[in-house]
Every structure is written in C-alpha cells, then in structure tokens.
Amino acid sequence: MDGPGSATRELPVLTRRERDVLVALARGYTNREIAERLHVSVKTIETHRAKIADKLDCKTRAELVTYAISAGLLGGLRKTK
C-alpha cells in the first residue's frame, strides 16, 4: 500500500473544490484564509479538509501537504500576502 506522500494514488477522487482547498492548505493558508478566499465558512473548509484527509488516507496537515507536493499540485508557487 502507498504511503500518504505517494503520488501514485489517484487524485481525481477529489472534487475540484477539494483540490482547491488541498492546494491552498499546502501553500500555507489557514482555514480562515481559505474560507475568505473561497467565500465560504471556516466550518465548510474544515469539512472539506476532513473529506480530503479521509479520501487520501492522511491524518495530519503535514501529510496533506506532503501529498500535494508529491502529486505536483503546487507548481512551485508559495503563499503570498
């Protein structure tokens, strides 16, 4: 079985919104910042994050970030103010 940082898992199981949230998490945005950018509540972001973690079998934010990096989702960009 692949580990949480493995890019061999199928990313398409994520919805477009979940992918957006994952990328934002990996870029260092807080749940509040993501919610503001996407015009949703913090609770909605927390729900997305929980679903993403479940689908990708990641238990921590660090594992989610590692997964996003391994899957090539960041394109070399980082958080900007």
HUMO-V688816 format. One record per backbone hydrogen bond with DSSP energy under -0.5 kcal/mol. NH is the residue of the N-H (numbers start at 0). CO is the residue of the C=O. If there is no record, write none. Layout:
BEGIN
((NH & CO) (NH & CO))
END
This chain:
BEGIN
((5 & 2) (8 & 5) (10 & 8) (12 & 9) (13 & 10) (18 & 14) (19 & 15) (20 & 16) (21 & 17) (22 & 18) (23 & 19) (24 & 20) (25 & 21) (26 & 22) (27 & 24) (28 & 23) (33 & 29) (34 & 30) (35 & 31) (36 & 32) (37 & 33) (38 & 34) (39 & 34) (44 & 40) (45 & 41) (46 & 42) (47 & 43) (48 & 44) (49 & 45) (50 & 46) (51 & 47) (52 & 48) (53 & 49) (54 & 50) (55 & 51) (56 & 52) (56 & 53) (57 & 52) (63 & 59) (64 & 60) (65 & 61) (66 & 62) (67 & 63) (68 & 64) (69 & 65) (70 & 66) (71 & 68) (72 & 67) (76 & 73) (78 & 26))
END
